[in-house]
Amino acid sequence: MLFRSPAGNDLLFDEAGLEQGRNFNNKLWNALKLVRMWGEKMSPDGLPASRTDPAFYAVTWFENR
């Protein structure tokens, strides 16, 4: 909400902005669940099951962020 208003100006409350933020957070949450599910495909010692598996790169990228 803060980024939508220029400095020094008042911002009227708008529920559409809240809904937009909720939807964005929901997308992030779903992406996290998907990547964690891919991470479960890794072997118990934490090493990748296969470097040819596309999920390996997604999990590696997500863990390094």
Number of C-alpha atoms within 10 A of each C-alpha: 10 7 6 8 11 9 8 6 7 8 11 7 9 9 9 9 12 12 11 11 13 12 12 12 12 12 12 12 11 12 13 14 12 14 18 16 13 17 19 13 15 16 11 9 7 10 10 19 16 12 10 9 12 10 21 19 14 15 20 13 11 12 11 6 5
